[in-house]
Amino acid sequence: MTPPPPPPHRLARATATAFRALIAAAAATGIVIECVLGSVPLVLSFFTIWTNILVAAVFALSAARTWQRRPDAAPLWRGGVLLYILVTGLVFHLVLANPSSPFNVAAELSELSGAKAVANQLLHTVTPLGAVLDFLLLTAPRTLRPRHALQWLAYPLAYVTFALVRGALLAPGTKGRYPYPFVDVALYGYARVALNAAVLGLAFYALGLALVAADHFRRASPLVPAPEPVNRISSPAGGPLK
């Protein structure tokens, strides 16, 4: 006799757990490949790596909490990671990999092959798309708040500060002294870099507000894990019915 299918809420929970675990694994795999094939100090200087470390941590936590039937990670963290990895993907594809962009590194990207090319796609394409799909299909709506968009700016500000301090401490001509062309003080000077950072900060804030608005107006997907039904009948040995 064919066993009955699992209840919808259990199927949704299993789907969300597996998908979030895969996103965390994709981010972790890309990071490991980059660290094994490259210089670890240089690899850890990139915003992409910082952000994918956050993706791996937050999505692994979210997968575990979903499987354990516990509340998801806090909206501040979940929404922030979505914003950061979305910006990572957009900046890569629209700025760095775009031949018409003044900051493009398309020539360098064309030389990637093998495991390096796989890592590049995992970190810049797979994890951003996965995070967006998780937001649209597996996350309960109307949990993000406008104040989050301002709070989320702390992370890119911390990264820009790190990149500039690191570049100032390294000797001129050091490979990867400035990890991205738009923060390259040696090439553009502090005034231009400050302008670039301000433009990116405004883009972060605007995109953050857009995510909050999208979260407010979207409907819950049927795939969003629902709370487990509560059995209101006590154990036969535990006392009378409630």
SVG drawing of the C-alpha trace seen along z (x, -y; Angstrom):
<svg xmlns="http://www.w3.org/2000/svg" viewBox="-11 -65 67 67">
<polyline fill="none" stroke="black" stroke-width="0.4" points="0.0,0.0 1.4,-3.4 2.2,-5.5 0.3,-8.9 2.2,-12.0 3.7,-14.1 1.6,-17.0 2.0,-20.2 3.6,-22.0 6.3,-19.3 7.0,-19.3 7.4,-23.1 9.8,-22.8 11.9,-20.2 12.0,-22.2 13.1,-25.4 15.7,-23.6 17.2,-21.9 17.2,-25.0 18.8,-27.2 21.4,-24.5 22.3,-24.4 22.7,-28.2 25.0,-28.1 27.0,-25.2 27.3,-27.2 28.8,-30.2 31.1,-28.0 32.3,-26.1 33.1,-29.2 35.0,-30.7 37.0,-27.4 38.0,-27.2 39.2,-30.8 41.2,-30.3 42.8,-27.1 43.7,-28.5 44.7,-32.0 46.3,-34.0 44.1,-33.9 44.9,-37.5 44.1,-38.8 41.0,-36.6 39.7,-37.9 40.1,-41.5 37.1,-41.3 33.6,-42.5 32.3,-39.4 34.1,-37.1 32.9,-39.0 29.4,-38.9 29.4,-35.2 30.8,-34.4 27.7,-36.1 25.5,-34.2 27.0,-30.9 26.5,-31.7 23.0,-33.2 21.6,-30.6 23.1,-27.7 21.5,-29.1 18.2,-29.6 18.3,-26.1 18.9,-24.7 16.2,-26.8 13.7,-25.8 14.4,-22.1 14.1,-22.5 10.8,-24.3 12.2,-27.4 11.7,-31.0 13.8,-32.1 16.9,-34.3 16.0,-37.9 14.7,-40.0 17.5,-42.5 20.1,-39.9 18.2,-38.0 17.2,-41.2 20.7,-42.6 22.4,-39.5 19.9,-39.6 20.7,-43.2 24.5,-42.7 24.6,-39.6 22.1,-41.3 24.4,-44.3 27.4,-41.9 25.7,-40.3 24.5,-43.5 27.9,-45.3 29.7,-42.3 27.4,-41.9 26.6,-45.6 29.9,-47.2 32.9,-44.8 31.9,-42.3 30.3,-45.0 32.7,-46.0 31.0,-49.4 31.6,-50.2 34.6,-52.5 35.4,-50.1 35.2,-46.9 37.7,-44.1 36.3,-42.0 39.8,-41.2 40.8,-39.5 37.5,-37.7 37.9,-36.2 41.1,-34.5 39.3,-32.5 38.9,-28.8 38.3,-25.5 37.6,-25.7 38.3,-29.5 35.5,-30.0 33.2,-27.8 33.9,-29.8 33.3,-33.0 29.9,-31.9 29.0,-30.5 29.9,-33.7 28.6,-36.3 25.6,-34.5 24.4,-31.4 24.2,-32.8 22.5,-36.1 19.9,-34.3 19.4,-31.8 19.0,-34.5 16.4,-36.3 14.4,-33.1 14.5,-32.3 13.1,-35.8 10.3,-35.5 9.3,-31.9 10.4,-30.7 10.3,-33.8 7.3,-35.1 6.4,-38.6 6.0,-41.9 8.9,-41.5 11.3,-44.1 11.1,-47.7 12.2,-51.1 14.7,-51.5 16.5,-48.4 17.5,-50.1 19.5,-52.7 21.0,-50.1 22.1,-48.0 24.5,-50.8 26.8,-50.0 28.3,-47.0 29.3,-48.6 30.7,-51.6 32.8,-49.2 34.0,-47.5 35.0,-50.8 36.9,-51.8 38.7,-48.5 39.6,-48.7 41.0,-52.2 43.0,-51.6 44.3,-48.4 45.4,-50.1 47.1,-52.9 49.1,-50.4 50.3,-48.4 53.2,-49.5 52.5,-51.1 52.5,-48.5 51.4,-45.6 49.1,-43.2 45.5,-43.8 46.3,-46.8 42.8,-48.1 40.5,-45.2 38.1,-47.1 38.8,-49.9 36.2,-52.3 38.1,-52.4 41.5,-52.7 42.9,-55.8 46.2,-55.5 44.3,-55.7 41.5,-58.1 42.4,-60.0 40.4,-60.3 38.0,-62.8 36.8,-60.5 36.8,-57.5 34.7,-59.4 32.2,-60.3 32.1,-56.7 31.5,-55.5 28.7,-58.0 27.0,-56.9 27.3,-53.3 25.9,-54.2 22.9,-55.9 22.4,-52.9 22.5,-50.6 20.0,-52.7 17.6,-53.0 17.8,-49.2 17.3,-48.6 14.1,-50.7 13.0,-48.9 13.4,-45.5 11.4,-46.8 8.6,-48.0 8.6,-44.7 8.4,-42.8 5.5,-44.9 3.4,-44.4 4.2,-40.8 2.0,-37.9 3.1,-34.8 4.1,-31.9 2.5,-28.5 6.1,-27.2 6.7,-29.3 7.1,-26.9 4.1,-27.2 4.3,-26.6 3.8,-23.0 0.2,-22.3 -0.2,-22.1 -1.7,-19.0 -4.3,-20.3 -4.9,-16.9 -2.6,-15.8 -1.0,-12.5 -3.4,-9.8 -1.1,-9.6 -0.6,-13.3 -4.0,-14.3 -7.4,-15.4 -8.2,-16.9 -7.3,-20.6"/>
</svg>
